[in-house]
Amino acid sequence: MIIPGLVSVTFRERSAIEIIELSSECGLKAIEWSENAHVRPGDVDGAHNLYVRTIDAGMEIAAYGSYFRLLANQHPAEVFRESLIAAKALHAPLIRIWAGALPSSAATNDDYTRIALEANHVAEMAGAEGIKVALEWHRGTLTDTNESAMRLLEEADHANLYCLWQPTPELSVKERCEGLHELAARKKLLNLHAYYWEGDLRRPFSEGIHEWSQYLAQMDTREDRYLLMEFVMDNTVEQLKQDVAALHKLLT
C-alpha cells in the first residue's frame, strides 16, 4: 500500500509541531523527519519526544532524512553513528543518505569502489539496529543516472542498502520509469519523494499526475512504502493542500 506523507524539510522554517498539525490537517499519514531542520544528530531526547508526538497524532515515522554524504567525512563511522542514534530514538525504519559528492560523469573506478565500501559499512551499522539505509536518487551524486546507481548497488552488494527515488530533472520520463522498474524488480526501492517540476521550476503536483501515474505503474502498489510530498511551489501551505488533494486523487 502506498502511504502518503511529507518530507519535513519542505517547511524547514516551521516547528515540528506545526509540521505534524499541517500534515494531519491535509490527511497525510506519515512524515520523514529531516536531520538539518527538525531532528539533530545524536539528540536522543529530542528524537524520542518527536516520535511520541508523531505517533500520538496518528501519524507514522516514514524515515530519518539525514544529510550524511558518503566519502565526505574524515571519520565517517563516527559521523554516521550520530545520525543512527537519532534515527533509532525516532523509531525510523530507514535513514536516507547521499551517494557521495561527485556526478557519475566525473567518477573514477576508484571513486565507485571507495563509496561502495563506505556504503556497505554504514548499511552494516544501521542493519545492526534494525534500520535500513537508502541512497537518495539525486543529481551530483552516483545515483544521478540509472546505470550509475545500479553499479553502486552492485559494487556495495549489501542486503541492507536500498534507494529512495525521486524524479530528477536530468532524466527523461522514460528513463525515470526504467530506473524505477529496475529498482522495483531488484527489490531495492523503498520510499519515493513526490513533486512535479518543469525543468528546475516547481509546479503544482496536479500538473504532473500523468507522469506520476506512469511512475506508480512501475512498481507493485500493494507493497508498503511511503510517497512523501516535497518541493512545494512557493513553499506555501495553500499549495501543499492543493498538492495533497491531487496526490490523494492519484492514489485512489
N, C-alpha and C positions, 0 to 999 in steps of 0.2 A: 504494500500500500504506500502511495506517495503522501507524505505528511507535510503540509505547508508550514513554513516558518519564516524567520527573519534573521539576517546577519546583523548583530547589534551595532557594528561599526558603521552601518548605514546612517545611524544618527549618533555619531560619536559624542556630540555636544550634549546629548540628553542623558539624564541619570538612568541607572539600571532600573529603578522603579518605574520611571516614565516609559522605558522600553517595554517592560512587562505589561503595563496598563494599555499601551498603544497596541501591542501585539494581540492581547486578549480582546480589545475592542474591535479589532479588524477581523477576528475569527481565525487568527493564526494559532498553531498548536505547538510550536517549538521555537527555540532560539539558539543560535550559535553565538556564544559569548566571546567577544574579541579581547585579546590579550592587551593591546595597547590602548584600550578605551574603557573597559569595564572590569576586567579581572587581571590583576597584575601577577607576573610570575612569582611563584613562591608564597603567595598570600593565601595561606590555608584557611584562616578565619573568614576573610572576605569571600573566598570562593565557596566555602560551605554555606555561609549565610545567603549568598545569592542562589545557590542550589535550593535551599529551603524555600525562599521567596518564590522562585520559579515554579516549583512543584506545588506549593500552596495555592498558586494562581491557576492551577490546572494546566500548566504548560510543561513541555518536555525539554530536556537539555539535548540539543542536536549535536553539538561539538564544542571544542575549545579552539578558537581561532588564533593560534599562536603566530608569531612573526619570526619564528626560528627559521633561519636560512642555512641550508646545507653548505658546508665548506666556507663559512663566513666568520667562524669563531675560532680563536686560538685554543680554547678548551671546550669543544662542542658538547661533550658529555655533561660538563658542569652547567652549561647554559641551558641545555635541553632539560636537565633534571629539574630546574626551577619551573619550567613550563609544565612538566609532568606532575610535579607536586600540586600545582594549581588545578590541573585537569582532573586529577584524582579526587581532590576535595570537592570539585564541582560535579563529580559523578558523570563526567563527559565520556561518551562512548568512543570518541576519536579526537585526535589532535591534528589540526591542519598545519602543514609546514610548506616551505618553498624549496624548489629543486635548484638551489644554487643562485648565482648572480650573473650567469653568462647565458646569452641566447645560444641555441643549439648550433647556429651557423658559425659561431666563434669557438665552440668547444672542441678540444682535442680528445683523443682516445684516453689520455691520462686523466683529463677532467671527468670523463664518464666513470672511469674506474674509481677515482677518489670519492666522487659524490655518491656512487653506488655503495661503496664501503661504509661511508658515514650514514647513509640512509638505512643500510642493513643494521648498523649498530643502534640507532635511535629506535628503529622498529622493534628490535630485541628488548630494549629498555622498556618501551611502552607495553609491549606484549606481556612482560613480567607482571605488569599492573592490570592486565585485562583491558588495555586501551589500544585501539587501532591507530595507525598513522596514515594520513592521507596527503599525498603531494597535490598541491593546488595547480590546476591547469592554468598556466599564467605565462604571458609574454615575458621575454627577457630571462627565461629560465629553461631548463632542459625538458620542460613539458610544453614548449611553445609549438611543437608540431606533433602529429600522431606518431610518426616514426621515432622521433627522439624520446618521447615519453615511454613508448613500448620498449625501446632499447634500454632505458634506465631501469624499468621494472624487471626486465630480464637479467640485466647485469647484477642488480641488487639481489634478485631471486629470494625474496623473503615473504613468507606466508602472511605476515602482519603489515605489509606495505601495500597501500591502495592509492586510488586517485580520487580527488574531489574535482568535479568537472564544471566548467563554465564556458560560455560561447565567446572565445577570444576573437577580436576583430580581424586578425591576420588570416584566419582560416575561413574558407567559404562554408556555406551551409552544408554542402555535400561533404566536405572534409570533416566538418564537425560531426555529422551523422556517422561517418565512417569510424571516427575515433570513439564515439560513444558506443557504437555497435561492438567494436573490438574490446573495449574495456568491459562491457557487459558480458561478452562471451567468455572472457578470461576470468570473470568473477572478481574484477578489480575495481569496479565502480561503486562508490559509496554515495555521498551527498552531491547535490547539484546547487549551484548558485544561479538564481533566476533574475534576469533583467533583459532589456532589449535596447540595443544601440544601433544607430546608423553611422557606420564608421566609428568615430570616437565620441559621437554625440548621444547623450542619453535621451531616450524617447519613452512615451507611455508603454507599459508592458502589453496593453491591449493591441498595439500595432504589431507585436511580434508573435501573436498567437499562432499564425500559420507556420512560423518556424518552430516554435516550441512543440507543436503537435508532431512535427517530424522528429524532433529530438526524443520525445517520450516514446515514439514508436520503435526506437532502437533498443529498448530495454523491457524487461518483464515488470510491468507496473504493479504486479501482485507482490513483488519483493518489497520489504520495508526499507525506505530511505527517505531522507528529508530533501525537500525542494525549498530553498531559502531565498527570500527576496533580498536584493542588494541594488546599489546604484540607482536610487530613485531620482527621477528628473527633478532638478531644482531643490532636492533634499527637503521637500515639503510633506507634511503629514497628509494633506489632502490628496497629493499624488500617490502616496503609498496606499491610501484607502482605495483609490481607483485601480491601482495595480493589483492589489489583493483581490478585488472583485473580479478582475479579469483572470487571475490565477485560479480562483475557485471555479469559474466557468470552464476553464481549460481542464481542470481535474474531474469535473462532473460530466 
